[in-house]
Amino acid sequence: MRRRVARRYNPAATLWNRNAVATTPIQSITIIGAGIVGVACAVYLQREGHKVTLVERGEPGEGTSYGNAGSLAPGSIVPLAQPGTFRQVPSWILDPLGPLSLAWTALPALLPWLWHFRRACTKARVLRSAAAMRSLNRESVDTFTDLLAAAGAPELLSRTGMLQVYRSQGTFDASAGSRRLRIDNGARVDVLGESDIRAAAPALAPQYRWGFSLPDGGHVRSPLRVTQTLVAHFREQGGNVVQAEVTGLVVERGRASAIATSAGTLPVERLVLSAGIWSRTLARSLDVRVPLASERGYHIHVPRPGLTLDVPVTDGERRFVATPMEGGVRFAGTSEFCSLDTAPDWNRAEALVKLAGGMLPGVDTGGHARWCGHRPSTPDGLPVIGPAPRYPNVLLAYGHGHWGLMAAPATGQVITDLVAGREPRLDLSPFSPDRFR
């Protein structure tokens, strides 16, 4: 087998040491899933000279990665599971404009997930989850700067920071714990007065008088174009994309030897499972039983808002975000737990129309497009990253929930470390697939 000279990664540093060398065998690697996480894995593996194939049932980037809010926030590390969360759930569900909805028919299947979620609502677990997510998100803006520059599209990234705003001083004061959690993990948080909020986002409703900024954050101008651009670059560098639906894994003698697809059986040498919510079924054939729920999200995209918004803004009470993007403003939010075959409840999207008007008075929401997609969410809010415990040629990279875009580059780098046999640059114990056993 051919061997190549590889740059050695120093986990204590951010950059590669180009003067140190090691030999890494070139491998043939198949990645199931061409959302942003799978694509990031493909790009980083390809950079080290590996032969990489992406397998995706649709067009790359047109699944869940298409619909996200575009945020790259190194300070977005606060999990949904927190002490007191369960007390808020009833009011969220009963509020038609609230951030949470539950399809009651899905409740029996969701009970194991909810049991683990309840266990995650402790201070110790929150601290652990926040630190782990910070390790994934810390370099997200810089890594996307590098990825998009290499792909010839640096204009897709904006480094304007982001705001989180409140109408009530009481709810702002209640966010002190989450602000402290960010600061304690090294994120920059600037508390804003009313005049600061007006200066940063003049179009906001005057009722927003309290808030804070995450100045180290950024956003992408089109999540779809980001993924498409990286895939195009991957192909230009010799990468292969197979459009086919994966229907199962062929497992024999302790290894995944092939994947069964709608285009036939494809043999594999090394396999990366990064298929979002659809990873759940495939992982079971590897005896990986991570509780993974469909936390469905919605967005509306307003093409001609009639006003200017330069920075992403999150409403800290209603838990939705407005992001300036190519061709308008995207309003995204809501969490809806349901089965995969549940028809979209477009009332959830129309609720965002009302919320948009309340946030940005005078916004023209006419002609808005709406979208619904499945976030693959774990009870503790952390993805599954690392080797499949009983199948050494399979690596897992799924369950990123709300953080798929932000955590994609770090996930791709870690997967590349594991393929190379290097010590991973992150502590992978919080992301272990066995943590729910």
N, C-alpha and C positions, 0 to 999 in steps of 0.2 A: 504494500500500500504506500502511496506517496506520502511524504511527510513535508511539513512546512515549518518555517520559522514563525513563531508567534510571539507577540509582545506579552511580557509577564505583567499581570495586574497586581499592584500593591494595595491591599485592602485598606491601608491606613491613609492612602492618598486618593485624590479624585481623578488624576490623570494617569495614563499608561506610562510606564517607564520604557521608552523605546530603545534604550541601550541594553537592557537585559533581555535574554532570549531563552526560549524553551521550545521543545518540539512537541507539536500537537498533531495527531493523525487526523487527516481530513476524513470526515464522516458524511454519510448520507442520512439526512434528517428530514422527517416528514412532520409537518405541523398541521393538526386538525383545527381549523378555524382561522379565518382571515379578517377578524375584527382588529382593532388597534393593538391589542395585546399580542395576538398571534403574529401580526405583521412586524411589530417591534422585535419579537423573538427572531423572526426570519432575517431581518436586516442585520442584527448584531451577530447572529451565527454566520451569515454570509460574509461579514467583514473579516471573520477569522478563516475564511477560505472553505467553509463547509459547503457541501452540495445540498441545497435546501429546496423542499417542495411544500407549497401551501395547498391545502385541500379545503375548499369552501363550497357549500351548496349553492350559494347565490353569488352576487357580485361582491368583491371585497369591500368592506366598510359600509355596506348597506343594511346591516343588521342593527344591533343595539348601539354600535359605535356611531351610527349615523345621527342618533337623536340626542346625544348628550349636550350639556350646557356649555361645553367648550372650555371649562375652567382648568387652569393649571395653577393650583394653589398649594405651595409647600406647607402652608399653615392649615390646610383642611384635613384635620386628623381626629376630629371629635366623632366618636362612634354614636350610632343611634341608640345602642344599648347603654343606658346610664342609670344610676340610681334615680328612682322617681319616674322613669319613662312609662312604666305600666300605669301609673296614676293618670297620665295624660291621654292614654290611648282612647278611652271612651269619648272624651270631648273632641278629639281629633276625628274620630269616625263619624260622630253625629253632626259635625259641622260640614255642610255641603261645599264650603270653600276651604276646608281643612286639608292638612297635608297627608292624611292617611285614609285609606279605604280598604275594606276587607270583603271579599266574596265569601259569604258564609258557607257556600257549598264546598269551598276549598279548605274549610277549617279542619276536618278530620285528618287530611293528609299533612296539614301544616302543624299539627300538635307537637311532633318531635322537634321541629324547628323552634317553635315557641318555647318549649322546655329548655332548650339550650340557650335561647335568647334571654330568658329569665335568669339563667345562671351567669350570663355575661354582664348583667346589670349590677355589678359590684364595683366599688372604687378601685380595688386592686386590678380587676380585669380591665377596667377602663384605662387605667394608667398604662397597662401593658399593651393594650391595643393601640393607644395613641402613639406610644413610642415606636411601635412596629410600623404604623402607617407613616409616621414622620420619616423613618428610614427609607421607605419607598418613595415618598413624595419630595424629599428634600431637594433633589437636583432636577426636578421635573422641567422647570423652565429652561435651565441650561442644556439639558439633554435634548429637549425638543429644538432648541436653537441649533444645536449641532446636527441633528437628524435632518431638519428641514433645509439647512444651508447645504448639506451634502447632496440633498435631492433637488437642489436648485429652486426652492420655493421659500426663502426666508420671510417673505411678506405675509405668510399665513400665520405668523406668530406676532402677538402684540403684548408688550410688557408694561401695561398700564396699572398693574395692581388691581385690587378689587375692594368693594365696600360691603359692609353688612350693617343694615340700618333698622331702626326701631321707631315705632310711634309712641311707645309708652316707656317712661323712665323705669317703671317697675320691671318690665320684661328685659330692658337693657341691663338693669342691675342684676337680674337673675342670670344673665349670660357671663357674669364675672368668672365663674368657675371654668367655663369653656375657654375664655380668654387666657386665664392663668395656665390652663393645660397647654395651650399653644406656646405661650411664652416659656414655660418650663422645659419645653422640647426644642427650644432654640428658634422658634418662629418670631418674626417681627410683627407686633400688633400696635397700632397707633390709635388711641382713643380720639374720637372726633367730636367737636362741638357743632352746633347748628350751622354756623357760618362755614365751617370746613365742609360739611355735607353739601351745602348749597354751591360752594365753589367747585367741588369735584363733580357734581351731577346736578346742574341747575334745573333739569327737567323733572326732578323728583317732586312728589307732593310735599307741600310745606309741613305736613304733619310728621314727617320723618325728622326728628330733632335730636336723636341720639344714635350713636353708632361707632364703628371702628373700621379701620382699613387694614388690609393685608398687602402692604406695598411691594412685597417680593413676589407677588403672584402675577399671573398673566392669563391670556386666553388665546385660543386659536380662532381664526376668522371663519373657518368652515371645517367642522370635524370630518365630514365626508371627504373633502378635498385633501385633508391631511393624510388620511388613510390611502386614498387613491394615489396621491403623489408618492408616498413611500413604496407602495406596491409597484408603481411604474418604474421607480428607481431600482427596486429589487429585480424586476424583470430585465432592465437594461444591463444589470450586472450578472446576468445569467441565471437568475432564479426562475423556478418553475411554479406555475399556478394551475391547479387542476380543479375544474368546476364540477363537483359531484357531491351528492349527499352521502355522508358516512352512515352506514346502517349497523355497523358492529365492528368489533375487534377480533382478530384471530389470535388466540393465546395458546401457546404450547411450550412445554418444558420450561416454564418460568419466564417466558419472554413473550412480548407481543411481536408476532412474526409478520402480520399483515393487517390491513384494514379492508373491510368489505364496504364497497361503495356502489352507488347506482351506475357507475361506469365500469364495474368489475372489481376484482380483488387486486389490491396494490401491496406488494411486499414492502416491509419497512426494516431499516437497520436500527435507527433510533427514532423514537416517537415523542412528540410534544402534544399534550392534550390541552387545547385552549379554545374550546368551543362554547364558551359562555354557559348559559343555562342548560344547553344540550350536552354539556360535559357530564352531567349527573348520571344519565343512563349509561354512557360509555364507561365511566369510572367504576360503576358497579361490577362490570366484568373483570376489573382488576382488583376486586375486593376493597375498593376505596368507597367508603360510605359517609361522605361529608354531607350534613344537612344543608341543602341548597334550595332556596325558594325563589320563585319568580316575584320579584318586587317591581311590578310594572310601573313604568314612568310615562309621562305624557309631555309633549311640548306643543306650543303654537309658534309659528314663524310669521312675523308681521313684515310684509315686504316694503310698505311705504308708511313708516310710523309718523311722519310729519314732524319729527323733533329729533334732537341730537342726544345721543348717549355715548359717551366715550369710554366708560369703564363698566365692567360687570357689577351689578348690584344685587345683593341677596336681601330679601325681606326676612329678618330674623324671627319674626312672629309667625308669618304665614308659610315660611320655609319654601319659598320659590325664588328663582333667580332670573334676572333680565340680562342678556348678554348681547352687546353689539356684534354683528356678524356681517359677512358679505350678504348684500341684498336684504338688509333689514335688521330687526331685533328679534331674538329668540327668547321666549319665556318658557322656562322648564321647571318642573317640580312634580310633586305628589308621589306618594308611594301607595301602590295598590297590590295587595297580595291576592293572587288568584291562580287558577290552574292554567296551563299553557294553551288550552283550547277554549278558554273563556273569551267571548267576543268583547272587543273594546267598549268601554263605557265612555262614549264621547262627551258625556256631561262633565267628565273630569277635565277634558281639554277646554271645554267652554267655560269652566270655572276659571281657568287661567286668563280667559278674555276679560272677565270681570276684575280679576286681580291686577291685570295689566293696567286697566283704566284707573284703578285706585292708586297704583304706584306712580304712573306717569300721566297726570291729567292732560287731556287733549290728544293722547295717542290715538292714531287712526289704525284700528285693528281690522279694517276691511280687507277682504281678500286673503286673510291669513290661512296658512296651511297648517294642518294638524298631524301629529304623529304619536304613535304608541309603540312601546317596545319593552322587552323583558330584561331587567337587570338581574344578573345572577348573584344573589345575596346570601352570605353566610350569617349565622346568628351573631357572631362577634364583630362583623364588619370587615374581617380580614380575608384576603384571598388565600387560595391554596397554591403554594409554590414549593416545588421540590420534587425529589424522586418518588415514584410510586413505591411504597414500602416493599412490596413483594415481586416487583417486576423491574429489574435494574435498567432496562433499556427504555423505560417510559418516564418522562418528566411531566409534571402537572403545573399548569399555569392558568387557573380559572377562578371564578368566584369573586371578581373584583367589585361587584356591586356598583356604588356611585363613583368609584375611583379608577375605573378602567383606563381612561385617557391619561390621568396624572401618573398612574403607577406603571403604565406600559413600558417606558424605557428601562426603568430599574428592573422590572420583571425580565425583560429581554436580556439585560446584562447578566442577571443571576443565572438564567438558563444557560447562557453562553459559558459562564464560569463552570457550571456543573458538567457540561459537555466536555470542556477542556480538562476536567479533573482538578481545577483550581479550588482553593478555599473560597467559598462564596463571599462576596463583598458585604453581604448582610447576614445577620443572625437569622437563620431560617426556622428556628424552633417555633416562633409564634404563628408561622404559616403552615405548620405540619398538617398533613391530611389525617393524622392519627389523633389530633388534639380533641376530637369530639367523642372518642371511644370511651 
